[in-house]
Amino acid sequence: MSRRSDQRRAAVFALYQHDVTGRELDDVFERDASTFTRALAYAAQDYADDLDARIARHAHGWTLDRIAPLERAIMRIALLEMVHPDVAPGKAPIPPEGAINEAVEIAKRFCGTEAPGFVNGILAAALREIGENGAHR
């Protein structure tokens, strides 16, 4: 699993399984999960309150618990890389627009037909807020 996009997807699924089953992250990772995958998932768990607050702020008309768990996990990983780009090891962090694109692609492949637009809308609004506030950290 060498491609970063595959590793991000693995982090999303580990986070999703953790949220749905209540099992520890260590118990839901694939055996060969990379350091990058593990770092993303653990950091998303550590920053969950902040990430969820950002999602909720831009999910107009939706409460956080109404958002499908997989969509929430997708947005948490993308937002994590947008707001805390240095939490996972790597040569260079992904640009915020790249994080959004990867999140939308995961949503297209694994979620319902409305999910990609929903994910894109929330993440784009969060990116605008980051730009306006300079709130990267």
MARFIMAR-198914 format. One record per residue (C-alpha): y, z, x. Coordinates in steps of 0.1 Angstrom, whole numbers, plus 5000, padded with zeros to 4 digits. Layout:
BEGIN
YZX/...
//
This chain:
BEGIN
500050005000/502649885024/505349735002/508149984993/508149854957/504449944954/505150284969/507950344944/505750244916/503050494928/505750764929/506750674893/503150704881/502551034900/505751174884/504651044850/501151194852/502651524864/504951534834/502351424808/499451634820/501251934836/499051894867/500551954901/501851654919/499351714947/496551664921/497851334907/498651134939/496350854948/494250954978/496050715001/499550784988/502150725015/504650975029/507350775012/505650794978/505051164981/508651224993/510151034964/507951214938/508551564953/512351494956/512451364920/510751684909/513151894929/516251724915/514851684880/517551884863/520351684879/518551344873/517751434837/521351544831/522551204844/520051024822/521051224791/524751164797/524150794794/521350774768/523750754739/521950844707/518850964725/517851304735/515851334767/512651434750/512851124728/512750894759/509150794767/507850984797/507150664818/510650534812/512050874822/509950874854/511150524862/514750624858/514350954878/512950764908/515750504907/518450754902/517150964930/517450674954/520950594940/522250954943/520251094972/519450794993/518350995023/515551205006/512750965016/511850855051/512650495059/514750265081/517450205055/517850325019/517650074991/521049964977/521750114942/521449764927/518049724943/516850054929/517949934894/516249604898/512949764909/513150014880/513749724855/510749534870/508449834866/509649884830/509049514823/505449534835/504449874821/506649964792/507549824758/509749524752/512949734747/512449944778/513849714805/517149684787/517250054780/516450144816/518949894829/521750014806/521350384816/521050314853/524050064853/526150334835/525050594860/525950354889/529450294873/529850674871/528850714907/531350454918/534150604897/533550954909/532350884944/529451114933/526751004956/525951354966/
//
